[in-house]
């Protein structure tokens, strides 16, 4: 299974490398106020992918942190509720 995984990784890498080599044309990236960048198309695609991945990770981390805060709040409530319960009275074992 490990050999298959490495084979898939190598094939994917070679496909992406071929894609990068085929898209080495210079493209213009126009900003506001007449600003302009001249970059190879593959760099523009790579930057867009990186920004998207960064935004996705940020959204995931904020959701994860919110869930952890809620879990700890609920655990504290559960501990307080467990301490607030009165203890069971000792049962008398006297015969009737």
RAVEN-V258221 format. One record per residue. N is the residue number from 0. PSI is psi as a letter, one per 40 degrees, with the letter a starting at -180 (999 if undefined). OMEGA is omega in whole degrees, -180 to 180 (* if undefined). NEAR is the number of other ideal C-beta (glycine too) atoms within 8 Angstrom. Layout:
<<N,PSI,OMEGA,NEAR> <N,PSI,OMEGA,NEAR>>
This chain:
<<0,d,179,4> <1,d,180,5> <2,d,178,6> <3,d,179,7> <4,d,179,8> <5,d,178,8> <6,d,179,8> <7,d,179,8> <8,d,-179,8> <9,d,179,8> <10,d,179,8> <11,d,178,8> <12,d,-180,8> <13,d,177,8> <14,d,179,8> <15,d,177,8> <16,d,177,8> <17,d,176,8> <18,d,-180,9> <19,d,-179,9> <20,d,-179,7> <21,d,-178,6> <22,f,-179,10> <23,e,179,8> <24,i,178,6> <25,h,179,7> <26,i,178,9> <27,h,176,7> <28,h,-174,9> <29,h,177,5> <30,a,177,7> <31,i,177,4> <32,f,175,4> <33,e,178,4> <34,i,-175,7> <35,h,173,8> <36,i,174,7> <37,h,-177,7> <38,i,171,9> <39,i,-176,10> <40,d,-179,11> <41,d,177,10> <42,d,178,8> <43,d,178,11> <44,d,180,9> <45,d,178,8> <46,d,179,8> <47,d,178,8> <48,d,-180,8> <49,d,178,8> <50,d,178,8> <51,d,178,8> <52,d,179,8> <53,d,177,8> <54,d,178,8> <55,d,178,8> <56,d,179,8> <57,d,179,8> <58,d,180,8> <59,d,-178,8> <60,d,180,8> <61,d,177,8> <62,d,180,8> <63,d,179,8> <64,d,178,8> <65,d,179,8> <66,d,179,8> <67,d,178,8> <68,d,180,8> <69,d,179,8> <70,d,179,8> <71,d,177,8> <72,d,180,8> <73,d,177,8> <74,d,178,8> <75,d,178,8> <76,d,180,8> <77,d,178,8> <78,d,179,8> <79,d,-180,8> <80,d,179,8> <81,d,179,7> <82,d,-177,6> <83,e,-180,5> <84,h,177,6> <85,i,180,3> <86,i,179,4> <87,h,177,4> <88,i,-180,4> <89,h,-179,4> <90,h,178,4> <91,h,-179,4> <92,f,179,4> <93,h,177,4> <94,i,179,3> <95,999,*,2>>
